[in-house]
């Protein structure tokens, strides 16, 4: 049994403390009771039926994405055994029908794992956010995740993530980005849900096939959250998420990075794909040379180039005007079309 590190916990943080101190540090934190006053949380703490009734007050009748994994998947949304496909079905369904199905499965001994994933609330459940709002994120639309007991394998997000449990309990296991190679990431372009996922089953690790995972476990953090508790997961931190009850729900906010409004940055996957496409055929010595360029200009190891180059010549290294951003994007769009 792994001995996990503990994540720092707070009972309260101001907006200024969170964005001024916590976020720039890029280390995970937990805020207990962050959303304890939300009606959504209060309804879930009464009964599953009251939780469902509360959600249905806002429902417009539109469909959203649902996933279903058979009992044989052992609650894990993942690849099939041959890694030729995924082990679950995905499709569009009405929210009220999905919620009724969730209730029907509560008393079953054998049941599929079902989930409503990454649903933007503005069209499906308008008014829900206004009734359950946070002064941390006044300009970011949250996403709603609802399901029964299920496991989302270890993966990362291309944006900072603030996730708040609103019903049931969820277990999070986090790994810092430095452990990437020890997590055995799977394919970039064939993934269960859009982001690369570790090929290691956290609950049943195969150390013979994945020996470096033992090292990753020595640097792993774990926490269990209940209704109203929230966790900050920094960009590119790997996280395994396990829903522990037959009615679970989470509301999360993605910002910065690839999920930021009007972001000029490609997603993490796009960035990796472009770099691999551009440099895959270079010999190792040339790749090593380019690593030094990235370290200097992008990661600013050693001397920050903006410290000695005149500001009027910073260009892509400095502050970018909207017109300049569009010109750069047009330049690369033209190059990629050739």
C-alpha positions in Angstrom: 0.0 0.0 0.0 1.5 3.3 -1.1 2.2 5.9 1.6 0.9 9.1 0.0 1.9 12.6 0.7 -0.7 15.0 2.2 -2.0 18.1 0.3 -2.0 21.3 2.3 -5.5 22.2 3.5 -7.3 25.4 4.2 -10.7 26.2 5.7 -10.9 29.6 3.9 -9.0 31.6 1.4 -9.8 35.0 0.0 -9.8 35.6 -3.8 -6.6 37.6 -3.4 -4.9 34.9 -1.4 -5.8 32.2 -3.9 -4.8 34.0 -7.1 -2.0 36.0 -5.6 -0.2 33.2 -3.5 -1.7 29.8 -4.2 -2.0 29.8 -8.0 1.5 31.3 -8.8 3.1 28.6 -6.6 1.5 25.8 -8.8 1.2 23.3 -6.0 -2.1 21.6 -5.2 -4.2 22.7 -2.2 -7.5 21.7 -0.7 -10.2 24.1 0.6 -12.5 22.3 3.0 -16.1 23.5 3.0 -15.5 25.8 0.0 -19.1 25.4 -1.3 -20.9 24.3 1.8 -23.4 27.1 1.5 -24.5 26.2 -2.1 -28.1 24.9 -2.4 -26.7 22.2 -4.8 -24.5 20.8 -2.0 -27.4 21.1 0.6 -29.8 19.2 -1.6 -27.2 16.4 -2.2 -26.7 16.0 1.5 -30.4 15.4 2.1 -31.2 12.5 -0.3 -30.3 11.6 -3.9 -33.9 12.3 -4.9 -33.8 15.8 -3.6 -30.5 16.4 -5.4 -32.0 15.2 -8.7 -35.2 17.3 -8.1 -33.0 20.4 -7.5 -31.1 19.9 -10.8 -34.3 19.3 -12.8 -35.6 22.7 -11.7 -33.1 24.2 -14.1 -33.3 21.7 -16.9 -34.1 22.9 -20.4 -34.7 19.5 -22.1 -31.5 19.6 -24.2 -29.2 16.6 -24.5 -25.5 16.4 -23.4 -22.7 13.8 -23.5 -23.0 10.7 -21.4 -20.7 7.7 -21.1 -21.4 4.1 -20.0 -18.9 1.4 -19.1 -20.1 -2.2 -18.6 -19.7 -4.0 -15.3 -16.7 -5.9 -16.7 -14.8 -2.6 -16.9 -14.7 -2.6 -13.1 -15.9 1.1 -13.0 -12.8 2.2 -15.0 -13.3 4.4 -18.1 -10.3 3.3 -20.1 -9.0 1.3 -23.1 -10.1 -2.2 -23.9 -7.7 -5.0 -23.2 -6.1 -5.0 -26.6 -5.8 -1.2 -26.6 -7.6 -1.1 -30.0 -10.6 0.9 -28.7 -12.1 2.3 -25.5 -14.1 0.1 -23.0 -17.1 2.4 -22.8 -19.8 3.9 -25.0 -20.4 7.6 -25.4 -23.5 9.4 -26.7 -26.0 12.2 -26.3 -28.9 11.8 -23.8 -31.4 13.9 -22.0 -30.2 14.9 -18.5 -33.5 14.0 -16.8 -33.4 10.5 -18.2 -29.8 10.1 -17.2 -30.6 11.2 -13.6 -33.5 8.8 -13.4 -31.2 6.0 -14.5 -28.7 7.0 -11.8 -31.4 6.6 -9.2 -32.5 3.2 -10.6 -29.0 1.8 -10.3 -28.5 2.7 -6.6 -29.8 -0.6 -5.3 -28.3 -2.9 -7.9 -25.4 -5.2 -7.0 -24.1 -5.4 -10.5 -24.3 -2.3 -12.6 -22.6 -0.2 -15.3 -20.5 2.9 -14.5 -22.4 5.8 -16.0 -21.4 9.5 -16.1 -22.4 12.9 -17.5 -19.1 14.5 -18.3 -17.9 18.1 -18.7 -21.3 19.6 -19.3 -21.3 23.4 -19.7 -24.3 24.6 -17.6 -25.4 27.7 -19.5 -27.6 25.9 -22.1 -28.4 22.6 -20.3 -29.0 24.0 -16.7 -29.3 27.8 -17.0 -29.7 29.4 -13.6 -27.7 26.7 -11.7 -24.5 28.7 -11.6 -26.3 31.8 -10.5 -27.8 29.8 -7.6 -24.4 28.3 -6.8 -21.8 30.9 -7.5 -18.2 31.5 -6.4 -16.5 34.9 -6.2 -13.3 33.1 -7.3 -14.6 32.6 -10.8 -17.0 35.3 -11.9 -16.0 35.1 -15.5 -15.4 31.3 -15.9 -18.3 29.0 -16.8 -18.0 25.8 -14.7 -18.6 22.3 -16.0 -20.7 19.7 -14.3 -19.8 16.0 -13.9 -22.3 13.6 -12.5 -22.2 9.8 -12.2 -22.1 6.7 -10.0 -18.9 4.9 -8.8 -16.4 5.3 -11.5 -12.6 5.7 -12.1 -10.9 8.2 -14.4 -7.4 7.0 -14.9 -4.4 9.1 -14.2 -4.2 12.0 -16.7 -3.4 15.7 -16.9 -5.2 18.9 -18.0 -3.8 21.7 -20.1 -5.2 24.3 -17.8 -5.3 25.1 -14.1 -8.3 23.2 -12.5 -10.4 24.1 -9.5 -12.7 21.1 -8.8 -15.5 21.2 -6.2 -17.3 18.1 -5.0 -21.0 18.8 -4.7 -22.4 15.3 -4.1 -20.9 12.1 -2.8 -17.2 11.6 -2.2 -14.2 11.5 -4.5 -10.7 10.3 -4.0 -7.9 12.2 -5.8 -4.3 10.9 -6.3 -1.9 13.5 -7.8 1.5 13.3 -9.3 3.7 16.3 -10.1 4.7 16.9 -13.7 8.3 15.8 -12.9 7.0 12.2 -12.6 5.7 12.1 -16.2 8.2 9.5 -17.5 7.6 7.3 -14.4 3.8 7.2 -15.2 4.2 5.6 -18.6 1.9 8.0 -20.5 -0.1 6.4 -23.3 -0.6 7.6 -26.9 -0.9 11.3 -27.6 -3.5 10.9 -30.4 -5.6 7.9 -29.1 -6.9 8.7 -25.7 -10.0 7.6 -23.7 -11.2 11.2 -23.1 -9.0 13.7 -24.9 -5.9 13.8 -22.6 -3.1 11.3 -22.5 -3.5 8.8 -19.7 -1.1 6.7 -17.7 -1.0 3.0 -18.8 -0.7 2.0 -15.2 -3.7 0.9 -13.2 -3.2 2.7 -9.9 -5.3 0.3 -8.0 -3.6 -2.8 -9.4 -0.2 -1.7 -10.6 1.9 -4.1 -12.7 5.4 -3.3 -11.5 6.9 -5.9 -13.7 5.7 -4.1 -16.8 6.0 -0.6 -15.3 8.9 -0.7 -12.8 9.4 3.1 -12.7 5.9 3.6 -11.3 7.3 2.7 -7.9 9.3 5.9 -8.0 6.2 7.9 -9.0 4.3 6.5 -6.0 6.9 7.9 -3.7 6.1 11.4 -4.9 2.2 11.0 -5.1 -0.3 12.9 -3.1 -3.8 11.7 -2.1 -6.9 13.2 -0.5 -10.6 12.3 -0.2 -13.1 15.1 -0.6 -16.7 15.3 0.5 -19.6 17.6 -0.4 -18.5 21.2 -0.5 -14.8 20.5 -0.5 -12.6 21.8 -3.3 -9.2 21.0 -4.7 -6.8 23.1 -6.8 -5.0 21.0 -9.4 -2.3 23.0 -11.2 -1.8 22.7 -14.9 0.0 19.5 -16.1 -0.3 17.8 -12.7 -1.3 14.2 -13.3 -4.4 13.1 -11.4 -6.4 9.9 -10.8 -10.0 10.5 -9.8 -12.3 7.9 -8.2 -16.0 8.5 -7.4 -16.7 6.5 -4.2 -20.5 6.6 -4.0 -23.5 5.7 -6.3 -24.5 9.4 -6.7 -21.5 11.7 -7.2 -21.2 15.1 -8.7 -18.4 17.6 -9.2 -18.3 21.2 -10.6 -15.0 22.4 -11.9 -13.5 25.5 -13.4 -10.7 25.4 -16.0 -8.8 28.6 -16.7 -5.4 29.6 -18.0 -3.8 27.4 -20.7 -5.8 25.8 -23.4 -9.1 26.4 -21.7 -8.7 30.1 -21.2 -11.2 32.3 -23.0 -9.6 33.6 -26.3 -6.5 31.7 -25.5 -3.8 32.0 -28.1 -2.0 29.0 -26.8 -2.5 25.6 -28.5 -3.6 22.8 -26.2 -0.9 20.8 -24.5 -1.5 18.0 -27.0 -1.2 20.4 -30.0 2.0 21.8 -28.6 3.5 18.3 -28.2 2.3 17.2 -31.6 3.8 20.2 -33.4 7.2 19.8 -31.6 7.3 16.1 -32.4 6.4 16.8 -36.0 9.1 19.5 -36.3 11.9 17.6 -34.6 11.2 13.9 -34.8 13.8 13.2 -37.5 16.6 15.3 -36.0 19.5 13.3 -34.6 20.0 13.2 -30.8 22.8 15.8 -30.8 20.5 18.3 -32.6 17.6 17.6 -30.3 19.9 18.3 -27.4 20.9 21.6 -29.0 17.3 22.6 -29.4 16.6 21.7 -25.7 19.0 24.5 -24.8 17.1 27.0 -27.0 13.8 26.0 -25.2 15.4 26.3 -21.8 16.6 29.8 -22.6 13.7 31.4 -24.4 10.7 29.5 -23.1 11.7 28.3 -19.6 14.1 31.2 -19.0 16.8 29.1 -17.2 19.7 31.3 -16.4 19.3 34.8 -17.8 15.9 36.0 -18.8 16.2 37.3 -22.4 13.8 40.1 -21.7 16.2 41.4 -19.1 18.8 42.5 -21.6 17.0 42.9 -24.9 15.4 46.4 -25.3 11.7 46.3 -24.7 10.9 47.6 -28.2 12.6 44.5 -29.6 10.9 41.9 -27.4 8.3 40.9 -30.0 7.2 37.3 -29.3 9.1 37.4 -26.0 7.2 40.3 -24.6 3.6 41.6 -24.4 1.6 40.9 -27.5 -1.0 43.1 -29.1 -4.1 41.4 -30.6 -2.9 42.4 -34.1 0.6 40.9 -33.5 -1.0 37.7 -32.2 -3.2 37.4 -35.3 -0.2 38.1 -37.6 1.8 35.3 -35.9 -1.1 32.9 -36.1 -1.6 33.7 -39.8 2.1 33.2 -40.4 2.0 29.6 -39.0 -1.3 28.8 -40.6 0.2 29.6 -44.0 3.4 27.6 -43.3 1.4 24.5 -42.2 -0.7 24.7 -45.3 2.3 24.3 -47.5 
